[in-house]
Amino acid sequence: MDVVDSLLDAPVLWVCDSSEISDQSLLERYRQLLDPVELARLERFRFASDRHLFLVSHALLRCVLGRSLDREPESLVFERGVHGKPLLSDPAPSSVPLSFNLSHSGGQAVVAVRAGAAAIGVDIESHHPGRRFAALAERYFSSEEVRALRAVHAEARSERFYDLWTLKEAYLKARGTGLQLPLGDFGFSFQGDTVLFSAKAGLDPAPWRWRFWCARLAGTFSVSVALESGPVVFEPQLMRMIPLRESVAISAGSRIGYSR
């Protein structure tokens, strides 16, 4: 089976913990994978921790796409969409294009890949229990999401906040609009382990075409995926990778919900 063909049914999520990578020779090899635009962006970060995460996450992206397309990772050429979403600008050597998305938070990076031109978005967020969730929800969430969050037990409220936040970000990233869509004009709810999506009239011409998946990794990260025209039920394959070194299949700490 072709590598791309294996991605047709459901996406693969490639996860990397940047804190595990300190080998300077390996980090230098990552720098050699990046193009001049990426290197310039890397140098603009003020803090070493941010430079490290950017370097590792972009090496991860190149290695994942290179593996999926049977290409050398340094040969890939990127361009950016209207709102900054990265795209492959050089034609893929396969009849089936790839859709992909990158997210990182708290030292973790994740790349989502699927075959086909339909959109994909992924978001990962590290849990910070001390944040002012009520104020953030009032500002960014739909009224239905705010009410549902208030009903969650206080000890579980931070986790549910990040579940909802990553779902919203994954949808925005799949749409490729950035923050052009008001966050309060669409929302998510949970019925058991089913994720339900709703949007104000006119915001999305075909909301029924979207599929969602939400889980937690190692108990301290929420991660969500949005698929355009995805399978009615999908379960991403999770892989942990150290770019240019190794990869191994993993499991989510707990699956929170998915579209049906």
C-alpha angles and dihedrals in degrees: 000000000000115000091240092048089060089062097055099093101043138353126262119228115209113199128193129184103212092197089070092062117078103132103124093205090054092047090052089053088054090054089054090058094058126088124231093266092054092046091052091051089048092056093051092068111102099205125062091224091058092047090050094051092046092050095048095043094050092046086051091051093050094046093048093049092043090052092046093049098034089242134132106261094229091054094066117107120205135198129183128239126231092280097036101269108150118241134179107253099188117074115261116240089233130081088232117068123218129238117202144165137191131212134169138183137159093005094309122113126192131188121195118201132181135165119251137042097275113112129263130188130186133185132182125188132185113229116248106184094190096064122113096253097172093057093044092049092049090053102042110019131080117256090252091053091049092053092047092048091052089054093056116098110264093243092057098038097094093053092049090048090057092045089057094041094053091048090053093046093046090053093049091048092049090051089049093220102118109208093332089110113070108245092220094056094074133034151172136231135182128231104183104306094338120107114215122199127202133174137182116263111277096018094095121018092206112020091165091071094070127094125191139197128186130185143151125243119213089341095279103073132061117207128184136183129203119198127191111220091352128161114292088247121017135173114195119225109240121215130178114213139185099198114246090004119061147328133203136179116255138180130235114255088235135344111231101187149316139199120272 
